[in-house]
């Protein structure tokens, strides 16, 4: 009986230990299943992160390519603008030279005209000065010329009158002679 008791106790102990082991195994299996679920979730998250990282890398590479193309385009545009600006500077310099030459020509022409005008003004001033002194003398001479012209006109009128009277007298004499004959 003692042995049976011990044996029963031991069987009970083994059964309890077996139940405990079964419980622990179930707990381990549940923990393993939970760990597997978590690991699967982590693997899915890692796969999702890798896909997102690959997408971001593709976007970054595309943005880098666009930036590189934009840099190339900007460089080409800047080079074109610099060339165009250099050409425009040359045209402006050429136009400025032409304008300066025309301005110099106009200034020279203006100086010549001003000199000619000054000479003409000097001549006019001298002529006016001479006229101021000659005018009174010319006035007297003009008066004499007018008097002489009037005398000439009177003389001409008197000559014509004398010729007319002479013709009348001749005609009269011829009539008288004709009457005497």
C-alpha positions in Angstrom: 0.0 0.0 0.0 2.7 2.3 0.7 4.2 1.4 -2.5 1.0 1.9 -4.3 0.6 5.1 -2.7 4.0 6.2 -3.7 3.4 4.9 -7.1 0.1 6.6 -7.3 1.7 9.7 -6.0 4.4 9.4 -8.5 1.8 8.8 -11.3 0.0 11.8 -10.1 3.2 13.7 -10.1 4.1 12.5 -13.5 0.6 13.3 -14.7 0.8 16.7 -13.2 4.2 17.2 -14.7 2.9 15.9 -18.0 0.0 18.3 -17.8 2.3 21.0 -16.8 4.6 20.1 -19.7 1.6 20.0 -22.0 0.5 23.4 -20.8 4.0 24.7 -21.3 4.2 23.1 -24.7 0.8 24.7 -25.6 2.0 28.0 -24.2 5.3 27.6 -26.3 3.3 26.7 -29.4 1.0 29.6 -28.8 4.0 31.9 -28.2 5.7 30.3 -31.3 2.5 30.9 -33.3 2.3 34.5 -32.0 6.1 34.9 -32.7 5.5 33.5 -36.2 2.6 35.9 -36.7 4.8 38.8 -35.5 7.7 37.6 -37.6 5.3 37.3 -40.6 4.0 40.8 -39.9 7.7 42.0 -39.6 8.6 40.2 -42.8 5.6 41.9 -44.5 6.6 45.2 -43.1 10.2 44.7 -44.2 8.9 43.7 -47.7 6.7 46.8 -47.7 9.6 49.0 -46.5 11.8 47.5 -49.2 9.2 48.2 -51.9 8.7 51.7 -50.6 12.5 52.2 -50.4 12.8 50.9 -54.0 10.1 53.3 -55.0 11.7 56.1 -53.2 15.1 55.2 -54.7 13.5 55.2 -58.2 11.9 58.5 -57.5 15.2 59.9 -56.2 17.0 58.6 -59.2 14.3 60.1 -61.5 14.6 63.4 -59.6 18.4 63.2 -59.8 18.1 62.6 -63.6 15.6 65.5 -63.9 17.9 67.7 -61.9 20.9 66.7 -64.0 18.9 67.4 -67.2 17.7 70.7 -65.8 21.4 71.5 -64.9 22.4 70.7 -68.4 19.5 72.7 -69.9 20.3 75.6 -67.5 24.0 75.4 -68.5 23.0 75.3 -72.2 20.6 78.2 -71.7 23.1 80.2 -69.8 25.7 79.6 -72.5 23.1 80.6 -75.1 22.2 83.7 -73.1 25.9 84.6 -72.7 26.5 84.2 -76.4 23.5 86.3 -77.3 24.5 88.9 -74.7 28.0 89.0 -76.2 26.5 89.4 -79.6 24.2 92.2 -78.4 27.1 93.9 -76.7 29.0 93.8 -80.0 26.0 95.2 -81.8 25.5 97.9 -79.1 29.3 98.8 -79.3 29.0 98.9 -83.1 25.9 101.1 -83.0 27.6 103.3 -80.4 30.6 103.8 -82.7 28.2 104.6 -85.6 26.2 107.0 -83.4 29.5 108.6 -82.1 30.7 109.0 -85.7 27.4 110.5 -86.8 27.4 112.8 -83.8 30.9 113.8 -84.5 30.0 114.5 -88.1 26.9 116.4 -87.1 28.9 118.4 -84.5 31.6 119.1 -87.2 28.9 120.2 -89.7 27.2 122.3 -87.0 30.6 123.9 -86.2 31.1 124.7 -89.9 27.6 126.1 -90.2 28.1 128.2 -87.0 31.4 129.5 -88.3 29.8 130.3 -91.7 26.9 132.0 -89.8 29.4 133.9 -87.6 31.2 135.0 -90.8 27.9 136.0 -92.4 26.9 137.9 -89.3 30.2 139.7 -89.3 29.7 140.6 -93.0 26.2 141.8 -92.2 27.4 143.9 -89.2 30.1 145.5 -91.4 27.5 146.1 -94.2 25.1 147.7 -91.7 28.0 149.8 -90.4 28.8 151.0 -93.9 25.2 151.6 -94.6 24.9 153.7 -91.5 27.6 156.0 -92.9 26.6 155.7 -96.6 22.9 156.1 -96.2 23.0 159.9 -95.6 25.3 160.3 -98.6 23.1 158.0 -100.7 20.0 159.9 -99.6 21.5 163.1 -100.9 22.6 161.3 -104.1 19.2 159.7 -104.4 17.6 163.1 -104.0 19.8 164.5 -106.8 19.0 161.5 -109.0 15.3 162.0 -108.4 15.7 165.7 -109.2 17.7 164.9 -112.3 15.1 162.3 -113.4 12.3 164.8 -112.9 14.3 167.3 -115.0 14.8 164.7 -117.7 11.1 163.8 -117.7 10.3 167.5 -117.9 12.8 168.0 -120.7 11.4 165.0 -122.5 7.9 166.3 -122.2 9.0 169.8 -123.3 10.9 168.2 -126.3 7.9 166.2 -127.3 5.7 169.4 -126.9 8.2 171.4 -129.0 8.3 168.7 -131.7 4.5 168.7 -131.7 4.4 172.5 -132.0 7.0 172.4 -134.7 5.0 169.8 -136.7 1.9 171.9 -136.3 3.9 175.0 -137.4 5.3 173.1 -140.5 1.8 171.9 -141.3 0.6 175.5 -140.9 3.4 176.8 -143.1 2.7 174.2 -145.8 -0.9 175.1 -145.8 -0.1 178.8 -146.0 2.3 178.0 -148.9 -0.2 175.9 -150.6 -2.7 178.7 -150.2 -0.3 181.2 -151.7 0.4 179.2 -154.7 
